[in-house]
């Protein structure tokens, strides 16, 4: 194969088919890690926005209760 000759198309296909499952699993693993990181970042942002919303709702409840007491 390396004695001054060239690779034939059939040899290249065999090499490609040999490494194709490895490449597929590697791509799938990288995509899985990327997806998990994105979900974690989204959940952290959602938790923060939910906490801010709950604080605003508590402030509104206090204002409404104060308004009812003055009437």
C-alpha positions in Angstrom: 0.0 0.0 0.0 2.8 2.5 0.8 5.4 1.1 -1.6 5.1 3.9 -4.0 1.5 3.0 -4.8 -1.6 5.0 -4.2 -4.8 4.3 -2.3 -7.5 2.9 -4.3 -11.1 4.1 -3.9 -12.1 0.8 -2.3 -9.3 1.1 0.4 -10.5 4.6 1.2 -14.1 3.4 1.6 -12.9 0.6 3.9 -11.0 3.1 6.0 -14.0 5.5 6.1 -16.4 2.7 7.1 -13.9 1.6 9.8 -13.8 5.0 11.5 -17.4 6.0 10.8 -18.9 4.5 14.0 -16.2 6.1 16.1 -16.8 9.5 14.5 -20.6 9.1 14.9 -20.3 8.3 18.6 -17.9 11.2 19.1 -20.3 13.6 17.5 -23.2 12.2 19.4 -21.3 12.6 22.7 -20.2 16.1 22.0 -23.8 17.0 21.1 -25.1 15.5 24.3 -22.6 17.4 26.4 -23.5 20.7 24.6 -27.2 20.0 25.1 -26.8 19.3 28.9 -24.7 22.5 29.3 -27.4 24.6 27.5 -30.2 23.1 29.6 -28.3 23.9 32.8 -27.7 27.5 31.7 -31.4 27.8 30.8 -32.6 26.4 34.1 -30.3 28.8 36.1 -31.6 31.8 34.1 -35.2 30.6 34.6 -34.7 30.1 38.4 -33.3 33.6 38.6 -36.2 35.2 36.7 -38.7 33.2 38.8 -37.1 34.5 42.0 -37.3 38.1 40.7 -41.0 37.6 39.7 -41.8 36.1 43.1 -40.2 39.1 44.8 -42.3 41.5 42.7 -45.5 39.6 43.5 -44.7 39.8 47.2 -44.2 43.6 46.9 -47.5 43.9 45.1 -49.3 41.9 47.8 -47.9 44.1 50.5 -49.0 47.2 48.6 -52.5 45.8 48.1 -52.8 44.8 51.8 -51.7 48.3 52.9 -54.3 49.8 50.6 -57.0 47.6 52.2 -56.0 48.6 55.7 -56.2 52.4 54.9 -59.8 52.1 53.6 
